Amino acid sequence: MRVSESTIPTTPSASWVECVRQIPDPRAQRGCRYAWTTLLTLICAALVSGMPSGAAIGQWVHEHAREWQPWLPTAWGRIPSAATLRRALQRVDVAALEACLQTYTEQALAAPSAPSAPSAPSAPSAPPGGGATGLQALAVDGKAVRGAQRHGAKVHLVSIVTHAQTQVLGQVAVAAKSNEIPAVRTLLQDRDLQGCLVTLDAMHTQHATARLILAQGGHYLLVVKANQPDLSTALTEWFAEAAWADEQEAQTTTCDVGHGRHEHRTLTRRLIDTRLLGLMGWPDVHQALRRVTWAQLSPSGTQRSEVTYALTSLPASVLPPALEAAWRGHWTIENRLHYVRDVTCGEDAGQAHCGSTPQALAALRNGLLSLLRRCGYTKIASALRHLGASVPRTRRFLGCSRLVT
């Protein structure tokens, strides 16, 4: 079905261009041929049209120069070269960029929803963990930008994302010669987590991280693996024994068929016996979880199984079905953000590594993917092709209803 420009959804609150306008210009005032907002808007237009790298962005802008010229009055009929766009990405203040995108996303989530894109399928039900616990579920995880690492630039970013809507609420870079653990605490520090459940993988099953989440008003769900050997052994031995009545053991079972496998999961919860685990210092922990996963791969028929454990501060009133949904929902960040950036947006195929470029591109992709989903696009690859087929359509999506200056 052909879709006219007037039917493309606009930004739910302020336009994307208005968000970009808040990002400070790092250049000296003298000798600037192009407005800073102009450069960033063109970069974003190329990204949302499916361009995966700096070279592709420059080529896309050059090939659509005639369509953009009327919208760039301060450029005297000129269009920025690929080198100019690359320098803009290298010099952008990534801390200010991340802060602007965070504010923009939070304000958009608080605003009334925009109409869905008519060319996209209707939005599916919320992914697992979106609200089964009665709390807003947030996943925290890290991702390496592998394309940059081919040139020796270590770029590892940690993000916090809502389970249900896949909205990126923040991202920070892991410091050189460090790891994700302090970066996650930086990301969570001073963040209001009232009414939120934060899910993290086994690397972040740390006492200090759990205390920080509680201090910010939230709840946690932490996966337990071999990096906490004493805790893992204690949980394994405890669940191997029959449960006492006051431990209120309960189970839920879920099954899925798809993606070349049949998967069967059984989650068992027990209320924490403080006599067993209290000495380990886990703050305000109320429930321990065991998850047994069995999968059969087709067509080979290969079978595999895994047993994992978790701790959560959620109270006894939160039952196994909601706990299972929250645990599974954590992988939203991998399946609907990191994978999309890697494969659909071509992040790891690109080798941009100079200055701020890798993190700036990752941040802009995060923001644009969040915007696409708020506007009702559920198939991101299709959405990029749809927007990339028409410059007027892309301009409208970004909110360029007037000249970019």
Secondary structure, 3 states (H helix, E strand, C coil): CCCCHHHCCCCCCCCHHHHHHCCCCCCCCCCCCCCHHHHHHHHHHHHHCCCCCHHHHHHHHHHCHHHHHHHCHHHCCCCCCHHHHHHHHHHCCHHHHHHHHHHHHHHHHHCCCCCCCCCCCCCCCCCCCCCCCCCEEEEEEEEECHHHHCCCCCCEEEEEEECCCCCEEEEEECCCCCCHHHHHHHHHCCCCCCCEEEEECHHHCCHHHHHHHHHCCCEEEEEECCCCHHHHHHHHHHHHCCCCHHHCCEEEEEEEEECCEEEEEEEEEEECCHHHHHHHCCCCCCEEEEEEEEEEECCCCCEEEEEEEEEECCCCCCCHHHHHHHHHHCCHHHHHHHHHHHHHCCCCCCCCCCCCHHHHHHHHHHHHHHHHHHCCCCCHHHHHHHHHCCHHHHHHHHCCCCCCC
